[in-house]
Amino acid sequence: MNIGGKTFKVTAISENAFKNNKQITNIQIGDHVKTIGKSAFEKCSKVTTINLGTGVTELGSNAFKNCKKLNTITIKSTKLQKVGKNALKGIKAAAKIKVPARKLQKYKKLFKNKGQGKRVKILKQ
């Protein structure tokens, strides 16, 4: 990100940063971002896809809650350690979460009971 001719690396998306945003349809999280705060994208009703970069280590509680059209989440990070309560509650019933192949089993456990419906599939990329 450039501000006033200076370059800054975004390393976190703060709590409630884009909550209730009705314009966003696609979310691309850069490789330098490590954490996505609590309710950062909650109720972003038009979001259909999310791509998380290689540096993401934590998804806060309610991070993507009630993103009702969210159909695909692609996670490039192999460093994800924490997924908060209800992070995926209210996403599309048949959504797909694509994860690095070598992290499939670990991420299946990590995403267990995070609010998503039983038809949501966690698949390797």
C-alpha positions as CSV (number, residue, x, y, z in Angstrom):
1,M,0.0,0.0,0.0
2,N,1.4,3.5,-0.9
3,I,0.5,6.5,1.1
4,G,2.2,9.9,0.5
5,G,4.8,8.2,-1.6
6,K,5.8,5.8,1.1
7,T,5.2,2.0,0.9
8,F,3.7,0.2,3.8
9,K,3.1,-3.6,4.3
10,V,-0.4,-4.4,5.6
11,T,0.0,-7.1,8.2
12,A,-3.4,-7.3,9.7
13,I,-7.1,-6.6,9.0
14,S,-8.5,-5.0,12.1
15,E,-11.6,-5.9,14.0
16,N,-14.8,-4.8,12.2
17,A,-12.8,-3.3,9.3
18,F,-15.3,-4.1,6.6
19,K,-18.3,-5.2,8.7
20,N,-21.7,-4.8,6.9
21,N,-20.0,-3.7,3.6
22,K,-22.5,-4.2,0.8
23,Q,-20.1,-3.5,-2.1
24,I,-17.3,-6.1,-1.7
25,T,-17.7,-9.2,-3.9
26,N,-14.2,-10.7,-3.9
27,I,-11.6,-10.6,-1.1
28,Q,-7.9,-10.9,-1.9
29,I,-5.7,-11.0,1.3
30,G,-2.0,-10.3,0.5
31,D,0.9,-12.5,1.6
32,H,2.1,-10.1,4.3
33,V,-1.3,-10.2,6.2
34,K,-1.0,-12.4,9.3
35,T,-4.3,-11.8,11.1
36,I,-7.8,-11.1,10.2
37,G,-9.6,-9.6,13.1
38,K,-12.9,-10.4,14.8
39,S,-15.9,-9.6,12.6
40,A,-13.5,-8.1,9.9
41,F,-15.8,-9.1,7.0
42,E,-19.0,-10.0,8.9
43,K,-22.2,-9.5,7.0
44,C,-20.5,-8.6,3.7
45,S,-23.5,-9.9,1.9
46,K,-22.2,-9.8,-1.7
47,V,-18.8,-11.6,-1.1
48,T,-18.6,-14.8,-3.2
49,T,-14.9,-15.7,-3.1
50,I,-12.0,-15.2,-0.7
51,N,-8.3,-15.8,-1.3
52,L,-6.1,-15.8,1.7
53,G,-2.3,-15.2,1.1
54,T,0.6,-17.3,2.3
55,G,1.2,-15.4,5.6
56,V,-2.2,-15.8,7.3
57,T,-1.9,-17.4,10.7
58,E,-5.2,-16.4,12.4
59,L,-8.9,-15.8,11.5
60,G,-10.8,-14.0,14.2
61,S,-14.2,-14.9,15.7
62,N,-17.0,-14.1,13.3
63,A,-14.5,-13.1,10.6
64,F,-16.7,-14.1,7.7
65,K,-20.0,-14.6,9.6
66,N,-23.2,-14.2,7.5
67,C,-21.4,-13.7,4.2
68,K,-24.4,-15.6,2.8
69,K,-23.1,-15.8,-0.8
70,L,-19.6,-16.9,0.1
71,N,-19.0,-20.0,-2.0
72,T,-15.2,-20.5,-2.2
73,I,-12.4,-19.8,0.2
74,T,-8.9,-20.5,-1.0
75,I,-6.2,-20.7,1.6
76,K,-2.6,-20.5,0.4
77,S,-1.1,-20.2,3.9
78,T,0.5,-23.3,5.5
79,K,0.9,-21.3,8.7
80,L,-2.8,-21.0,9.8
81,Q,-2.9,-21.8,13.6
82,K,-6.2,-20.4,14.8
83,V,-9.8,-20.1,13.5
84,G,-12.1,-18.2,15.9
85,K,-15.6,-19.2,17.0
86,N,-18.3,-18.8,14.3
87,A,-15.7,-17.6,11.8
88,L,-17.7,-19.3,9.0
89,K,-21.2,-19.2,10.4
90,G,-23.9,-18.3,7.8
91,I,-21.8,-18.9,4.7
92,K,-23.3,-20.7,1.7
93,A,-24.4,-24.2,2.6
94,A,-22.4,-26.0,-0.1
95,A,-19.3,-23.8,0.1
96,K,-15.8,-25.1,-0.6
97,I,-12.7,-24.4,1.4
98,K,-9.5,-25.1,-0.6
99,V,-6.4,-25.7,1.4
100,P,-2.7,-26.7,0.7
101,A,-2.6,-30.5,0.1
102,R,-0.1,-31.2,2.9
103,K,-2.3,-29.4,5.4
104,L,-5.6,-31.0,4.6
105,Q,-5.9,-33.1,7.7
106,K,-4.7,-30.4,10.1
107,Y,-7.0,-27.8,8.5
108,K,-10.0,-30.1,8.6
109,K,-9.5,-30.3,12.4
110,L,-8.8,-26.5,12.6
111,F,-12.1,-25.7,10.8
112,K,-14.2,-28.2,12.8
113,N,-17.2,-26.5,14.4
114,K,-16.5,-23.0,13.2
115,G,-20.1,-22.4,12.3
116,Q,-20.2,-23.6,8.7
117,G,-22.9,-26.1,7.6
118,K,-22.3,-29.8,7.4
119,R,-22.3,-29.7,3.5
120,V,-19.3,-27.3,3.4
121,K,-16.3,-29.3,2.0
122,I,-12.6,-28.8,2.8
123,L,-10.6,-29.9,-0.2
124,K,-7.0,-29.9,-1.2
125,Q,-5.9,-27.4,-3.9
